[in-house]
Every structure is written in C-alpha cells, then in structure tokens.
Amino acid sequence: MGKLTTHVLDTMNGCPAAGMAVALWRVAPDGSARCLQSLVLDSDGRASGPLLEGEGLQPGRYRLSFEVGAYFRARGVTLPEPPFLDTVPLDFGLADPGAHYHVPLLVSPWSYSTYRGS
C-alpha cells in the first residue's frame, strides 16, 4: 500500500524540528494549488502519520511547504527581516500509487536539502 511521509531535521541545532508547521498541497497542471492538510511536526520532527495513503495517494504533482522561519524564530534564533529562508516549498511528483514516498528535509536558517527517502 502506498503512502507519503515526511520528517525534518534541524541541522543548526542537531535535532528533530519538533513543532514546525507543514502544509501539503496538490498542484494542478495549470500551477494552481489546493491545500490538502496542515499539520505540526511531533517531538521526533515527523508527521504523526502518513500524509497520504491508500486510495488517497494519487499520481500527480504535490508540494510540501515547511515554515522554517517561524520554527527558528520560536527557537530563539535571531533572523534578519526578511529571513533568508522563510517558507520552504518542495515540489515533487508521485508516479506510483503503490510506492512509499518519504520526503525528508534537512534545514538550517541558511540552507536546506532533501531527497527521496525510504
């Protein structure tokens, strides 16, 4: 059964990004996007369950929006205005509804990276 999961690691502090706000969007062919859900990451920097699974996981374009600036401000990090990174959008495609897609984010106030995890 296919599913979509995510987690975030705070590379500035060397810990999971507990409390970071995240939104999942479905992106239409014309570029418009519809929010499917908003959530806050748990103490392990993960969504409490799959973002999509089973019949809810449909092939197409999606976006995860991570509220990086708000997260680091809440941790007491002094950021410039505007911050170098504020909302980090990750656009990706899901082709196989039977596969597990894991989208991790490694982030600091000045950089991020992602990959397709397992």
Biopython code that builds the backbone (N, CA, C, O; Angstrom):
import numpy as np
from Bio.PDB.StructureBuilder import StructureBuilder

atoms = [
    (1, "MET", "N", (0.838, -1.171, 0.000)),
    (1, "MET", "CA", (0.000, 0.000, 0.000)),
    (1, "MET", "C", (0.883, 1.233, 0.000)),
    (1, "MET", "O", (1.821, 1.323, 0.792)),
    (2, "GLY", "N", (0.596, 2.185, -0.878)),
    (2, "GLY", "CA", (1.398, 3.387, -0.999)),
    (2, "GLY", "C", (1.138, 4.378, 0.110)),
    (2, "GLY", "O", (0.059, 4.405, 0.703)),
    (3, "LYS", "N", (2.144, 5.195, 0.384)),
    (3, "LYS", "CA", (1.977, 6.265, 1.370)),
    (3, "LYS", "C", (3.014, 7.350, 1.147)),
    (3, "LYS", "O", (4.052, 7.136, 0.519)),
    (4, "LEU", "N", (2.695, 8.538, 1.688)),
    (4, "LEU", "CA", (3.583, 9.698, 1.668)),
    (4, "LEU", "C", (3.858, 10.088, 3.098)),
    (4, "LEU", "O", (2.929, 10.288, 3.880)),
    (5, "THR", "N", (5.152, 10.202, 3.458)),
    (5, "THR", "CA", (5.545, 10.611, 4.800)),
    (5, "THR", "C", (6.623, 11.691, 4.699)),
    (5, "THR", "O", (7.222, 11.890, 3.642)),
    (6, "THR", "N", (6.859, 12.383, 5.814)),
    (6, "THR", "CA", (7.898, 13.411, 5.858)),
    (6, "THR", "C", (8.472, 13.506, 7.258)),
    (6, "THR", "O", (7.843, 13.088, 8.231)),
    (7, "HIS", "N", (9.645, 14.046, 7.348)),
    (7, "HIS", "CA", (10.221, 14.459, 8.621)),
    (7, "HIS", "C", (11.249, 15.556, 8.349)),
    (7, "HIS", "O", (11.736, 15.708, 7.229)),
    (8, "VAL", "N", (11.571, 16.323, 9.407)),
    (8, "VAL", "CA", (12.505, 17.439, 9.272)),
    (8, "VAL", "C", (13.552, 17.349, 10.375)),
    (8, "VAL", "O", (13.237, 17.140, 11.546)),
    (9, "LEU", "N", (14.809, 17.511, 9.965)),
    (9, "LEU", "CA", (15.913, 17.573, 10.913)),
    (9, "LEU", "C", (16.499, 18.985, 10.904)),
    (9, "LEU", "O", (16.820, 19.530, 9.849)),
    (10, "ASP", "N", (16.630, 19.554, 12.075)),
    (10, "ASP", "CA", (17.199, 20.881, 12.291)),
    (10, "ASP", "C", (18.717, 20.703, 12.367)),
    (10, "ASP", "O", (19.240, 20.257, 13.389)),
    (11, "THR", "N", (19.426, 21.050, 11.284)),
    (11, "THR", "CA", (20.872, 20.835, 11.256)),
    (11, "THR", "C", (21.641, 21.917, 12.017)),
    (11, "THR", "O", (22.822, 21.733, 12.314)),
    (12, "MET", "N", (20.997, 23.036, 12.335)),
    (12, "MET", "CA", (21.657, 24.066, 13.139)),
    (12, "MET", "C", (21.835, 23.585, 14.579)),
    (12, "MET", "O", (22.881, 23.792, 15.193)),
    (13, "ASN", "N", (20.796, 22.942, 15.100)),
    (13, "ASN", "CA", (20.802, 22.508, 16.492)),
    (13, "ASN", "C", (21.025, 21.008, 16.661)),
    (13, "ASN", "O", (21.135, 20.523, 17.787)),
    (14, "GLY", "N", (21.093, 20.268, 15.549)),
    (14, "GLY", "CA", (21.334, 18.834, 15.621)),
    (14, "GLY", "C", (20.216, 18.049, 16.265)),
    (14, "GLY", "O", (20.457, 17.175, 17.097)),
    (15, "CYS", "N", (18.963, 18.369, 15.873)),
    (15, "CYS", "CA", (17.817, 17.710, 16.494)),
    (15, "CYS", "C", (16.635, 17.662, 15.519)),
    (15, "CYS", "O", (16.654, 18.332, 14.487)),
    (16, "PRO", "N", (15.616, 16.874, 15.846)),
    (16, "PRO", "CA", (14.397, 16.912, 15.036)),
    (16, "PRO", "C", (13.741, 18.287, 15.149)),
    (16, "PRO", "O", (13.864, 18.953, 16.177)),
    (17, "ALA", "N", (13.052, 18.709, 14.104)),
    (17, "ALA", "CA", (12.397, 20.025, 14.078)),
    (17, "ALA", "C", (10.988, 19.923, 14.664)),
    (17, "ALA", "O", (9.995, 20.157, 13.974)),
    (18, "ALA", "N", (10.920, 19.572, 15.937)),
    (18, "ALA", "CA", (9.638, 19.438, 16.633)),
    (18, "ALA", "C", (8.895, 20.766, 16.628)),
    (18, "ALA", "O", (9.479, 21.810, 16.917)),
    (19, "GLY", "N", (7.613, 20.727, 16.302)),
    (19, "GLY", "CA", (6.780, 21.928, 16.325)),
    (19, "GLY", "C", (6.745, 22.710, 15.027)),
    (19, "GLY", "O", (6.027, 23.706, 14.938)),
    (20, "MET", "N", (7.504, 22.289, 14.007)),
    (20, "MET", "CA", (7.465, 23.014, 12.735)),
    (20, "MET", "C", (6.123, 22.791, 12.049)),
    (20, "MET", "O", (5.623, 21.668, 11.997)),
    (21, "ALA", "N", (5.544, 23.865, 11.522)),
    (21, "ALA", "CA", (4.299, 23.776, 10.762)),
    (21, "ALA", "C", (4.610, 23.385, 9.317)),
    (21, "ALA", "O", (5.575, 23.862, 8.719)),
    (22, "VAL", "N", (3.764, 22.503, 8.772)),
    (22, "VAL", "CA", (3.930, 21.987, 7.412)),
    (22, "VAL", "C", (2.555, 21.935, 6.756)),
    (22, "VAL", "O", (1.554, 21.652, 7.415)),
    (23, "ALA", "N", (2.513, 22.209, 5.462)),
    (23, "ALA", "CA", (1.266, 22.059, 4.707)),
    (23, "ALA", "C", (1.538, 21.202, 3.475)),
    (23, "ALA", "O", (2.603, 21.286, 2.865)),
    (24, "LEU", "N", (0.561, 20.380, 3.123)),
    (24, "LEU", "CA", (0.625, 19.546, 1.921)),
    (24, "LEU", "C", (-0.359, 20.095, 0.903)),
    (24, "LEU", "O", (-1.526, 20.327, 1.219)),
    (25, "TRP", "N", (0.115, 20.302, -0.321)),
    (25, "TRP", "CA", (-0.679, 20.869, -1.413)),
    (25, "TRP", "C", (-0.716, 19.909, -2.588)),
    (25, "TRP", "O", (0.258, 19.202, -2.847)),
    (26, "ARG", "N", (-1.825, 19.879, -3.294)),
    (26, "ARG", "CA", (-1.923, 19.189, -4.590)),
    (26, "ARG", "C", (-1.795, 20.275, -5.648)),
    (26, "ARG", "O", (-2.538, 21.256, -5.619)),
    (27, "VAL", "N", (-0.861, 20.112, -6.584)),
    (27, "VAL", "CA", (-0.588, 21.120, -7.611)),
    (27, "VAL", "C", (-1.231, 20.674, -8.922)),
    (27, "VAL", "O", (-0.929, 19.595, -9.432)),
    (28, "ALA", "N", (-2.111, 21.501, -9.459)),
    (28, "ALA", "CA", (-2.814, 21.209, -10.711)),
    (28, "ALA", "C", (-1.904, 21.474, -11.902)),
    (28, "ALA", "O", (-0.901, 22.176, -11.772)),
    (29, "PRO", "N", (-2.245, 20.915, -13.067)),
    (29, "PRO", "CA", (-1.435, 21.152, -14.271)),
    (29, "PRO", "C", (-1.254, 22.631, -14.619)),
    (29, "PRO", "O", (-0.246, 23.003, -15.221)),
    (30, "ASP", "N", (-2.227, 23.483, -14.244)),
    (30, "ASP", "CA", (-2.099, 24.912, -14.535)),
    (30, "ASP", "C", (-1.253, 25.663, -13.509)),
    (30, "ASP", "O", (-1.067, 26.875, -13.619)),
    (31, "GLY", "N", (-0.733, 24.928, -12.493)),
    (31, "GLY", "CA", (0.112, 25.542, -11.479)),
    (31, "GLY", "C", (-0.617, 25.974, -10.226)),
    (31, "GLY", "O", (0.018, 26.287, -9.218)),
    (32, "SER", "N", (-1.942, 25.996, -10.269)),
    (32, "SER", "CA", (-2.689, 26.340, -9.057)),
    (32, "SER", "C", (-2.546, 25.198, -8.047)),
    (32, "SER", "O", (-2.296, 24.054, -8.425)),
    (33, "ALA", "N", (-2.704, 25.516, -6.773)),
    (33, "ALA", "CA", (-2.517, 24.509, -5.733)),
    (33, "ALA", "C", (-3.673, 24.545, -4.746)),
    (33, "ALA", "O", (-4.221, 25.604, -4.438)),
    (34, "ARG", "N", (-4.031, 23.358, -4.257)),
    (34, "ARG", "CA", (-5.106, 23.219, -3.267)),
    (34, "ARG", "C", (-4.506, 22.565, -2.026)),
    (34, "ARG", "O", (-3.872, 21.513, -2.106)),
    (35, "CYS", "N", (-4.719, 23.208, -0.875)),
    (35, "CYS", "CA", (-4.182, 22.671, 0.376)),
    (35, "CYS", "C", (-4.986, 21.439, 0.786)),
    (35, "CYS", "O", (-6.209, 21.493, 0.920)),
    (36, "LEU", "N", (-4.276, 20.332, 0.983)),
    (36, "LEU", "CA", (-4.914, 19.093, 1.415)),
    (36, "LEU", "C", (-4.917, 18.965, 2.932)),
    (36, "LEU", "O", (-5.853, 18.414, 3.512)),
    (37, "GLN", "N", (-3.871, 19.474, 3.572)),
    (37, "GLN", "CA", (-3.829, 19.447, 5.030)),
    (37, "GLN", "C", (-2.681, 20.298, 5.554)),
    (37, "GLN", "O", (-1.690, 20.544, 4.867)),
    (38, "SER", "N", (-2.850, 20.732, 6.785)),
    (38, "SER", "CA", (-1.815, 21.443, 7.526)),
    (38, "SER", "C", (-1.586, 20.685, 8.822)),
    (38, "SER", "O", (-2.519, 20.118, 9.391)),
    (39, "LEU", "N", (-0.351, 20.675, 9.284)),
    (39, "LEU", "CA", (-0.033, 19.921, 10.486)),
    (39, "LEU", "C", (1.175, 20.529, 11.174)),
    (39, "LEU", "O", (1.844, 21.406, 10.628)),
    (40, "VAL", "N", (1.443, 20.051, 12.376)),
    (40, "VAL", "CA", (2.624, 20.434, 13.148)),
    (40, "VAL", "C", (3.392, 19.158, 13.443)),
    (40, "VAL", "O", (2.810, 18.160, 13.868)),
    (41, "LEU", "N", (4.701, 19.189, 13.217)),
    (41, "LEU", "CA", (5.531, 18.007, 13.411)),
    (41, "LEU", "C", (5.647, 17.648, 14.890)),
    (41, "LEU", "O", (5.686, 18.527, 15.750)),
    (42, "ASP", "N", (5.702, 16.354, 15.174)),
    (42, "ASP", "CA", (5.769, 15.856, 16.546)),
    (42, "ASP", "C", (7.181, 16.005, 17.131)),
    (42, "ASP", "O", (8.055, 16.612, 16.512)),
    (43, "SER", "N", (7.391, 15.452, 18.312)),
    (43, "SER", "CA", (8.665, 15.610, 19.015)),
    (43, "SER", "C", (9.837, 14.964, 18.285)),
    (43, "SER", "O", (10.993, 15.272, 18.576)),
    (44, "ASP", "N", (9.547, 14.068, 17.335)),
    (44, "ASP", "CA", (10.590, 13.442, 16.533)),
    (44, "ASP", "C", (10.751, 14.136, 15.182)),
    (44, "ASP", "O", (11.466, 13.639, 14.311)),
    (45, "GLY", "N", (10.083, 15.294, 15.003)),
    (45, "GLY", "CA", (10.174, 16.035, 13.750)),
    (45, "GLY", "C", (9.430, 15.367, 12.607)),
    (45, "GLY", "O", (9.749, 15.591, 11.439)),
    (46, "ARG", "N", (8.437, 14.546, 12.940)),
    (46, "ARG", "CA", (7.679, 13.794, 11.936)),
    (46, "ARG", "C", (6.202, 14.138, 11.993)),
    (46, "ARG", "O", (5.686, 14.593, 13.014)),
    (47, "ALA", "N", (5.534, 13.907, 10.866)),
    (47, "ALA", "CA", (4.073, 13.946, 10.875)),
    (47, "ALA", "C", (3.608, 12.748, 11.697)),
    (47, "ALA", "O", (4.262, 11.705, 11.679)),
    (48, "SER", "N", (2.508, 12.872, 12.405)),
    (48, "SER", "CA", (2.055, 11.798, 13.291)),
    (48, "SER", "C", (1.608, 10.553, 12.537)),
    (48, "SER", "O", (1.459, 9.489, 13.139)),
    (49, "GLY", "N", (1.396, 10.665, 11.255)),
    (49, "GLY", "CA", (1.016, 9.528, 10.425)),
    (49, "GLY", "C", (1.255, 9.879, 8.974)),
    (49, "GLY", "O", (1.734, 10.973, 8.676)),
    (50, "PRO", "N", (0.929, 8.968, 8.059)),
    (50, "PRO", "CA", (1.111, 9.274, 6.637)),
    (50, "PRO", "C", (0.303, 10.498, 6.219)),
    (50, "PRO", "O", (-0.822, 10.701, 6.677)),
    (51, "LEU", "N", (0.891, 11.309, 5.345)),
    (51, "LEU", "CA", (0.186, 12.475, 4.810)),
    (51, "LEU", "C", (-0.853, 12.037, 3.781)),
    (51, "LEU", "O", (-1.936, 12.615, 3.688)),
    (52, "LEU", "N", (-0.511, 11.025, 3.023)),
    (52, "LEU", "CA", (-1.425, 10.383, 2.078)),
    (52, "LEU", "C", (-1.167, 8.892, 2.164)),
    (52, "LEU", "O", (-0.039, 8.461, 2.406)),
    (53, "GLU", "N", (-2.212, 8.106, 1.966)),
    (53, "GLU", "CA", (-2.015, 6.662, 1.910)),
    (53, "GLU", "C", (-3.182, 6.000, 1.204)),
    (53, "GLU", "O", (-4.253, 6.589, 1.054)),
    (54, "GLY", "N", (-2.961, 4.775, 0.775)),
    (54, "GLY", "CA", (-4.004, 4.001, 0.119)),
    (54, "GLY", "C", (-4.576, 4.727, -1.078)),
    (54, "GLY", "O", (-3.838, 5.227, -1.927)),
    (55, "GLU", "N", (-5.894, 4.781, -1.143)),
    (55, "GLU", "CA", (-6.563, 5.424, -2.277)),
    (55, "GLU", "C", (-6.391, 6.939, -2.284)),
    (55, "GLU", "O", (-6.620, 7.583, -3.308)),
    (56, "GLY", "N", (-5.993, 7.510, -1.158)),
    (56, "GLY", "CA", (-5.744, 8.944, -1.105)),
    (56, "GLY", "C", (-4.472, 9.366, -1.815)),
    (56, "GLY", "O", (-4.304, 10.535, -2.162)),
    (57, "LEU", "N", (-3.564, 8.398, -2.034)),
    (57, "LEU", "CA", (-2.316, 8.702, -2.733)),
    (57, "LEU", "C", (-2.560, 8.505, -4.226)),
    (57, "LEU", "O", (-2.629, 7.378, -4.717)),
    (58, "GLN", "N", (-2.688, 9.606, -4.925)),
    (58, "GLN", "CA", (-2.956, 9.606, -6.357)),
    (58, "GLN", "C", (-1.729, 10.143, -7.104)),
    (58, "GLN", "O", (-1.049, 11.038, -6.603)),
    (59, "PRO", "N", (-1.441, 9.609, -8.287)),
    (59, "PRO", "CA", (-0.336, 10.163, -9.074)),
    (59, "PRO", "C", (-0.571, 11.651, -9.352)),
    (59, "PRO", "O", (-1.704, 12.090, -9.547)),
    (60, "GLY", "N", (0.513, 12.406, -9.365)),
    (60, "GLY", "CA", (0.397, 13.830, -9.665)),
    (60, "GLY", "C", (1.496, 14.636, -9.018)),
    (60, "GLY", "O", (2.454, 14.094, -8.467)),
    (61, "ARG", "N", (1.337, 15.948, -9.096)),
    (61, "ARG", "CA", (2.299, 16.905, -8.548)),
    (61, "ARG", "C", (1.815, 17.362, -7.175)),
    (61, "ARG", "O", (0.628, 17.619, -6.975)),
    (62, "TYR", "N", (2.742, 17.458, -6.246)),
    (62, "TYR", "CA", (2.430, 17.871, -4.876)),
    (62, "TYR", "C", (3.473, 18.869, -4.406)),
    (62, "TYR", "O", (4.526, 19.029, -5.022)),
    (63, "ARG", "N", (3.162, 19.539, -3.303)),
    (63, "ARG", "CA", (4.085, 20.493, -2.679)),
    (63, "ARG", "C", (3.977, 20.336, -1.171)),
    (63, "ARG", "O", (2.875, 20.275, -0.626)),
    (64, "LEU", "N", (5.104, 20.272, -0.507)),
    (64, "LEU", "CA", (5.159, 20.397, 0.940)),
    (64, "LEU", "C", (5.742, 21.773, 1.246)),
    (64, "LEU", "O", (6.795, 22.133, 0.720)),
    (65, "SER", "N", (5.064, 22.537, 2.088)),
    (65, "SER", "CA", (5.535, 23.868, 2.499)),
    (65, "SER", "C", (5.928, 23.800, 3.971)),
    (65, "SER", "O", (5.100, 23.513, 4.836)),
    (66, "PHE", "N", (7.193, 24.065, 4.239)),
    (66, "PHE", "CA", (7.734, 23.989, 5.590)),
    (66, "PHE", "C", (7.954, 25.405, 6.123)),
    (66, "PHE", "O", (8.607, 26.212, 5.462)),
    (67, "GLU", "N", (7.425, 25.719, 7.297)),
    (67, "GLU", "CA", (7.523, 27.057, 7.887)),
    (67, "GLU", "C", (8.819, 27.171, 8.696)),
    (67, "GLU", "O", (8.817, 27.155, 9.927)),
    (68, "VAL", "N", (9.908, 27.284, 7.963)),
    (68, "VAL", "CA", (11.252, 27.273, 8.531)),
    (68, "VAL", "C", (11.536, 28.532, 9.359)),
    (68, "VAL", "O", (12.049, 28.436, 10.473)),
    (69, "GLY", "N", (11.206, 29.706, 8.822)),
    (69, "GLY", "CA", (11.473, 30.954, 9.540)),
    (69, "GLY", "C", (10.770, 30.998, 10.886)),
    (69, "GLY", "O", (11.385, 31.338, 11.897)),
    (70, "ALA", "N", (9.497, 30.661, 10.909)),
    (70, "ALA", "CA", (8.729, 30.671, 12.173)),
    (70, "ALA", "C", (9.304, 29.662, 13.166)),
    (70, "ALA", "O", (9.375, 29.932, 14.365)),
    (71, "TYR", "N", (9.710, 28.511, 12.663)),
    (71, "TYR", "CA", (10.304, 27.489, 13.532)),
    (71, "TYR", "C", (11.566, 28.020, 14.212)),
    (71, "TYR", "O", (11.702, 27.906, 15.430)),
    (72, "PHE", "N", (12.490, 28.598, 13.441)),
    (72, "PHE", "CA", (13.744, 29.077, 14.037)),
    (72, "PHE", "C", (13.507, 30.284, 14.942)),
    (72, "PHE", "O", (14.176, 30.418, 15.967)),
    (73, "ARG", "N", (12.575, 31.162, 14.589)),
    (73, "ARG", "CA", (12.250, 32.279, 15.498)),
    (73, "ARG", "C", (11.740, 31.734, 16.830)),
    (73, "ARG", "O", (12.126, 32.228, 17.890)),
    (74, "ALA", "N", (10.874, 30.720, 16.783)),
    (74, "ALA", "CA", (10.319, 30.134, 18.008)),
    (74, "ALA", "C", (11.415, 29.497, 18.867)),
    (74, "ALA", "O", (11.258, 29.380, 20.082)),
    (75, "ARG", "N", (12.516, 29.087, 18.246)),
    (75, "ARG", "CA", (13.655, 28.516, 18.985)),
    (75, "ARG", "C", (14.593, 29.603, 19.492)),
    (75, "ARG", "O", (15.611, 29.300, 20.115)),
    (76, "GLY", "N", (14.262, 30.867, 19.233)),
    (76, "GLY", "CA", (15.073, 31.971, 19.736)),
    (76, "GLY", "C", (16.189, 32.417, 18.819)),
    (76, "GLY", "O", (17.057, 33.187, 19.232)),
    (77, "VAL", "N", (16.186, 31.949, 17.579)),
    (77, "VAL", "CA", (17.213, 32.353, 16.617)),
    (77, "VAL", "C", (16.861, 33.741, 16.085)),
    (77, "VAL", "O", (15.737, 33.968, 15.638)),
    (78, "THR", "N", (17.800, 34.654, 16.132)),
    (78, "THR", "CA", (17.599, 35.987, 15.573)),
    (78, "THR", "C", (17.810, 35.915, 14.073)),
    (78, "THR", "O", (18.894, 35.577, 13.598)),
    (79, "LEU", "N", (16.763, 36.236, 13.337)),
    (79, "LEU", "CA", (16.809, 36.193, 11.877)),
    (79, "LEU", "C", (16.665, 37.601, 11.322)),
    (79, "LEU", "O", (16.006, 38.442, 11.935)),
    (80, "PRO", "N", (17.265, 37.867, 10.184)),
    (80, "PRO", "CA", (17.047, 39.171, 9.545)),
    (80, "PRO", "C", (15.613, 39.263, 9.040)),
    (80, "PRO", "O", (14.906, 38.258, 8.964)),
    (81, "GLU", "N", (15.195, 40.466, 8.699)),
    (81, "GLU", "CA", (13.860, 40.658, 8.126)),
    (81, "GLU", "C", (14.014, 41.239, 6.740)),
    (81, "GLU", "O", (14.476, 42.374, 6.625)),
    (82, "PRO", "N", (13.663, 40.551, 5.700)),
    (82, "PRO", "CA", (13.093, 39.202, 5.750)),
    (82, "PRO", "C", (14.174, 38.158, 5.975)),
    (82, "PRO", "O", (15.344, 38.395, 5.675)),
    (83, "PRO", "N", (13.779, 36.992, 6.506)),
    (83, "PRO", "CA", (14.777, 35.936, 6.705)),
    (83, "PRO", "C", (15.242, 35.371, 5.366)),
    (83, "PRO", "O", (14.525, 35.438, 4.368)),
    (84, "PHE", "N", (16.444, 34.819, 5.358)),
    (84, "PHE", "CA", (16.954, 34.209, 4.130)),
    (84, "PHE", "C", (16.031, 33.076, 3.684)),
    (84, "PHE", "O", (15.679, 32.991, 2.508)),
    (85, "LEU", "N", (15.638, 32.206, 4.616)),
    (85, "LEU", "CA", (14.639, 31.171, 4.349)),
    (85, "LEU", "C", (13.451, 31.425, 5.258)),
    (85, "LEU", "O", (13.613, 31.590, 6.467)),
    (86, "ASP", "N", (12.270, 31.456, 4.686)),
    (86, "ASP", "CA", (11.053, 31.632, 5.473)),
    (86, "ASP", "C", (10.185, 30.396, 5.288)),
    (86, "ASP", "O", (10.255, 29.469, 6.095)),
    (87, "THR", "N", (9.379, 30.367, 4.254)),
    (87, "THR", "CA", (8.644, 29.152, 3.895)),
    (87, "THR", "C", (9.436, 28.430, 2.812)),
    (87, "THR", "O", (9.762, 29.018, 1.781)),
    (88, "VAL", "N", (9.742, 27.171, 3.040)),
    (88, "VAL", "CA", (10.471, 26.366, 2.060)),
    (88, "VAL", "C", (9.465, 25.457, 1.357)),
    (88, "VAL", "O", (8.925, 24.537, 1.971)),
    (89, "PRO", "N", (9.207, 25.713, 0.056)),
    (89, "PRO", "CA", (8.310, 24.837, -0.695)),
    (89, "PRO", "C", (9.109, 23.758, -1.428)),
    (89, "PRO", "O", (10.095, 24.054, -2.102)),
    (90, "LEU", "N", (8.679, 22.524, -1.290)),
    (90, "LEU", "CA", (9.292, 21.423, -2.027)),
    (90, "LEU", "C", (8.245, 20.842, -2.967)),
    (90, "LEU", "O", (7.252, 20.270, -2.517)),
    (91, "ASP", "N", (8.462, 20.984, -4.259)),
    (91, "ASP", "CA", (7.564, 20.422, -5.264)),
    (91, "ASP", "C", (8.112, 19.078, -5.716)),
    (91, "ASP", "O", (9.310, 18.943, -5.961)),
    (92, "PHE", "N", (7.243, 18.092, -5.827)),
    (92, "PHE", "CA", (7.663, 16.748, -6.202)),
    (92, "PHE", "C", (6.502, 16.025, -6.877)),
    (92, "PHE", "O", (5.347, 16.438, -6.775)),
    (93, "GLY", "N", (6.830, 14.958, -7.555)),
    (93, "GLY", "CA", (5.816, 14.178, -8.244)),
    (93, "GLY", "C", (5.682, 12.785, -7.659)),
    (93, "GLY", "O", (6.666, 12.172, -7.244)),
    (94, "LEU", "N", (4.453, 12.295, -7.631)),
    (94, "LEU", "CA", (4.169, 10.927, -7.222)),
    (94, "LEU", "C", (3.662, 10.177, -8.444)),
    (94, "LEU", "O", (2.610, 10.511, -8.989)),
    (95, "ALA", "N", (4.394, 9.179, -8.870)),
    (95, "ALA", "CA", (4.038, 8.438, -10.076)),
    (95, "ALA", "C", (3.395, 7.089, -9.774)),
    (95, "ALA", "O", (2.532, 6.636, -10.527)),
    (96, "ASP", "N", (3.800, 6.444, -8.688)),
    (96, "ASP", "CA", (3.348, 5.093, -8.385)),
    (96, "ASP", "C", (2.519, 5.095, -7.103)),
    (96, "ASP", "O", (3.080, 5.229, -6.015)),
    (97, "PRO", "N", (1.196, 4.948, -7.205)),
    (97, "PRO", "CA", (0.359, 5.000, -6.006)),
    (97, "PRO", "C", (0.577, 3.831, -5.041)),
    (97, "PRO", "O", (0.057, 3.845, -3.926)),
    (98, "GLY", "N", (1.331, 2.837, -5.457)),
    (98, "GLY", "CA", (1.626, 1.714, -4.574)),
    (98, "GLY", "C", (2.943, 1.843, -3.844)),
    (98, "GLY", "O", (3.287, 0.978, -3.039)),
    (99, "ALA", "N", (3.692, 2.909, -4.106)),
    (99, "ALA", "CA", (5.034, 3.076, -3.524)),
    (99, "ALA", "C", (4.992, 3.910, -2.246)),
    (99, "ALA", "O", (4.035, 4.642, -1.994)),
    (100, "HIS", "N", (6.051, 3.783, -1.446)),
    (100, "HIS", "CA", (6.237, 4.637, -0.277)),
    (100, "HIS", "C", (7.130, 5.793, -0.699)),
    (100, "HIS", "O", (8.271, 5.586, -1.110)),
    (101, "TYR", "N", (6.610, 7.001, -0.596)),
    (101, "TYR", "CA", (7.382, 8.222, -0.869)),
    (101, "TYR", "C", (7.649, 8.892, 0.469)),
    (101, "TYR", "O", (6.718, 9.271, 1.179)),
    (102, "HIS", "N", (8.921, 9.036, 0.809)),
    (102, "HIS", "CA", (9.310, 9.715, 2.040)),
    (102, "HIS", "C", (10.099, 10.950, 1.641)),
    (102, "HIS", "O", (11.084, 10.855, 0.908)),
    (103, "VAL", "N", (9.664, 12.119, 2.127)),
    (103, "VAL", "CA", (10.286, 13.394, 1.749)),
    (103, "VAL", "C", (10.861, 14.045, 3.006)),
    (103, "VAL", "O", (10.151, 14.765, 3.708)),
    (104, "PRO", "N", (12.136, 13.800, 3.295)),
    (104, "PRO", "CA", (12.774, 14.446, 4.436)),
    (104, "PRO", "C", (13.346, 15.811, 4.053)),
    (104, "PRO", "O", (13.667, 16.068, 2.893)),
    (105, "LEU", "N", (13.464, 16.669, 5.052)),
    (105, "LEU", "CA", (14.077, 17.977, 4.872)),
    (105, "LEU", "C", (15.140, 18.141, 5.944)),
    (105, "LEU", "O", (14.875, 17.938, 7.129)),
    (106, "LEU", "N", (16.344, 18.509, 5.526)),
    (106, "LEU", "CA", (17.423, 18.875, 6.435)),
    (106, "LEU", "C", (17.555, 20.387, 6.312)),
    (106, "LEU", "O", (17.730, 20.900, 5.207)),
    (107, "VAL", "N", (17.474, 21.114, 7.437)),
    (107, "VAL", "CA", (17.341, 22.568, 7.311)),
    (107, "VAL", "C", (18.059, 23.326, 8.424)),
    (107, "VAL", "O", (18.138, 22.880, 9.569)),
    (108, "SER", "N", (18.580, 24.493, 8.037)),
    (108, "SER", "CA", (19.104, 25.496, 8.963)),
    (108, "SER", "C", (18.477, 26.820, 8.519)),
    (108, "SER", "O", (17.737, 26.836, 7.536)),
    (109, "PRO", "N", (18.747, 27.918, 9.205)),
    (109, "PRO", "CA", (18.201, 29.200, 8.733)),
    (109, "PRO", "C", (18.760, 29.651, 7.384)),
    (109, "PRO", "O", (18.219, 30.567, 6.765)),
    (110, "TRP", "N", (19.859, 29.003, 6.919)),
    (110, "TRP", "CA", (20.530, 29.464, 5.706)),
    (110, "TRP", "C", (20.617, 28.430, 4.587)),
    (110, "TRP", "O", (21.070, 28.753, 3.489)),
    (111, "SER", "N", (20.191, 27.193, 4.846)),
    (111, "SER", "CA", (20.306, 26.170, 3.810)),
    (111, "SER", "C", (19.322, 25.042, 4.062)),
    (111, "SER", "O", (18.828, 24.859, 5.175)),
    (112, "TYR", "N", (19.047, 24.285, 2.993)),
    (112, "TYR", "CA", (18.249, 23.071, 3.144)),
    (112, "TYR", "C", (18.613, 22.080, 2.050)),
    (112, "TYR", "O", (19.151, 22.447, 1.005)),
    (113, "SER", "N", (18.308, 20.821, 2.315)),
    (113, "SER", "CA", (18.442, 19.786, 1.292)),
    (113, "SER", "C", (17.358, 18.752, 1.535)),
    (113, "SER", "O", (16.819, 18.624, 2.635)),
    (114, "THR", "N", (17.059, 18.018, 0.471)),
    (114, "THR", "CA", (16.046, 16.992, 0.542)),
    (114, "THR", "C", (16.449, 15.854, -0.389)),
    (114, "THR", "O", (17.380, 15.985, -1.184)),
    (115, "TYR", "N", (15.755, 14.767, -0.281)),
    (115, "TYR", "CA", (15.989, 13.606, -1.119)),
    (115, "TYR", "C", (14.769, 12.707, -0.998)),
    (115, "TYR", "O", (13.930, 12.913, -0.121)),
    (116, "ARG", "N", (14.664, 11.715, -1.867)),
    (116, "ARG", "CA", (13.600, 10.741, -1.696)),
    (116, "ARG", "C", (14.121, 9.667, -0.758)),
    (116, "ARG", "O", (15.015, 8.897, -1.107)),
    (117, "GLY", "N", (13.554, 9.628, 0.423)),
    (117, "GLY", "CA", (13.961, 8.659, 1.427)),
    (117, "GLY", "C", (13.201, 7.356, 1.294)),
    (117, "GLY", "O", (12.447, 7.150, 0.343)),
    (118, "SER", "N", (13.411, 6.495, 2.249)),
    (118, "SER", "CA", (12.731, 5.199, 2.228)),
    (118, "SER", "C", (11.899, 5.007, 3.480)),
    (118, "SER", "O", (11.253, 3.971, 3.639)),
]
sb = StructureBuilder()
sb.init_structure("model")
sb.init_model(0)
sb.init_chain("A")
sb.init_seg("    ")
for serial, (resi, resn, name, xyz) in enumerate(atoms, 1):
    if name == "N":
        sb.init_residue(resn, " ", resi, " ")
    sb.init_atom(name, np.array(xyz, "f"), 0.0, 1.0, " ", f" {name:<3s}", serial, name[0])
structure = sb.get_structure()
